[in-house]
Amino acid sequence: MAKMKQLDEMANKLVPQILHKIYSTINTEIAYSDLDLEGDQISDAHDYVMKLVINKLIQWKENLYIK
């Protein structure tokens, strides 16, 4: 069980780093997009895209196991 605990700890350390990278990438994409967003729209769009990206990553990983 010690290995599983170490892997869990590793995952816990990686989550904030990976979320930060996703967050930054989405910020850049929104900033350079041709979307006409202002104020709260930018924040709402960012939250929406974050959820989409995370869900698509989960679906992508699940599809790897199905094939």
C-alpha positions as a Markdown table, in Angstrom:
| # | Residue | x | y | z |
|---|---|---|---|---|
| 1 | Met | 0.0 | 0.0 | 0.0 |
| 2 | Ala | 3.0 | 2.3 | 0.5 |
| 3 | Lys | 3.4 | 2.7 | -3.3 |
| 4 | Met | -0.2 | 3.7 | -3.7 |
| 5 | Lys | 0.1 | 6.3 | -1.0 |
| 6 | Gln | 3.2 | 7.7 | -2.6 |
| 7 | Leu | 1.4 | 7.9 | -6.0 |
| 8 | Asp | -1.6 | 9.6 | -4.3 |
| 9 | Glu | 0.8 | 12.2 | -2.7 |
| 10 | Met | 2.5 | 12.7 | -6.1 |
| 11 | Ala | -0.9 | 13.3 | -7.8 |
| 12 | Asn | -1.8 | 15.8 | -5.0 |
| 13 | Lys | 1.4 | 17.7 | -5.7 |
| 14 | Leu | 0.8 | 17.7 | -9.4 |
| 15 | Val | -2.8 | 18.9 | -9.4 |
| 16 | Pro | -2.1 | 22.6 | -8.5 |
| 17 | Gln | 0.8 | 22.8 | -11.0 |
| 18 | Ile | -1.3 | 21.3 | -13.8 |
| 19 | Leu | -4.3 | 23.4 | -13.0 |
| 20 | His | -2.1 | 26.5 | -13.1 |
| 21 | Lys | -0.8 | 25.6 | -16.5 |
| 22 | Ile | -4.3 | 24.9 | -17.8 |
| 23 | Tyr | -5.5 | 28.2 | -16.3 |
| 24 | Ser | -2.7 | 30.2 | -17.9 |
| 25 | Thr | -3.1 | 28.5 | -21.3 |
| 26 | Ile | -6.8 | 29.3 | -21.3 |
| 27 | Asn | -6.1 | 33.0 | -20.3 |
| 28 | Thr | -3.8 | 33.3 | -23.2 |
| 29 | Glu | -6.2 | 31.7 | -25.6 |
| 30 | Ile | -9.1 | 34.0 | -24.5 |
| 31 | Ala | -6.9 | 37.0 | -24.7 |
| 32 | Tyr | -5.8 | 36.3 | -28.3 |
| 33 | Ser | -9.3 | 35.1 | -29.4 |
| 34 | Asp | -11.6 | 37.2 | -31.5 |
| 35 | Leu | -14.3 | 36.8 | -28.9 |
| 36 | Asp | -15.8 | 40.2 | -27.8 |
| 37 | Leu | -15.7 | 39.6 | -24.0 |
| 38 | Glu | -15.7 | 42.2 | -21.2 |
| 39 | Gly | -15.6 | 42.0 | -17.4 |
| 40 | Asp | -17.5 | 39.1 | -16.0 |
| 41 | Gln | -17.9 | 37.6 | -19.4 |
| 42 | Ile | -14.2 | 36.9 | -19.5 |
| 43 | Ser | -14.3 | 35.2 | -16.1 |
| 44 | Asp | -17.4 | 33.2 | -17.0 |
| 45 | Ala | -15.9 | 32.1 | -20.3 |
| 46 | His | -12.7 | 31.1 | -18.5 |
| 47 | Asp | -14.6 | 29.0 | -16.0 |
| 48 | Tyr | -16.6 | 27.4 | -18.8 |
| 49 | Val | -13.5 | 26.5 | -20.8 |
| 50 | Met | -11.7 | 25.2 | -17.7 |
| 51 | Lys | -14.6 | 22.8 | -17.0 |
| 52 | Leu | -14.8 | 21.8 | -20.7 |
| 53 | Val | -11.0 | 21.1 | -20.9 |
| 54 | Ile | -11.0 | 19.0 | -17.7 |
| 55 | Asn | -14.0 | 17.0 | -18.7 |
| 56 | Lys | -12.5 | 16.4 | -22.2 |
| 57 | Leu | -9.3 | 15.2 | -20.6 |
| 58 | Ile | -11.2 | 12.8 | -18.5 |
| 59 | Gln | -13.2 | 11.6 | -21.5 |
| 60 | Trp | -10.1 | 11.3 | -23.6 |
| 61 | Lys | -8.4 | 9.1 | -20.9 |
| 62 | Glu | -11.5 | 6.9 | -20.6 |
| 63 | Asn | -11.6 | 6.4 | -24.4 |
| 64 | Leu | -8.0 | 5.2 | -24.3 |
| 65 | Tyr | -9.2 | 2.3 | -22.1 |
| 66 | Ile | -12.2 | 1.5 | -24.2 |
| 67 | Lys | -10.3 | 1.0 | -27.4 |
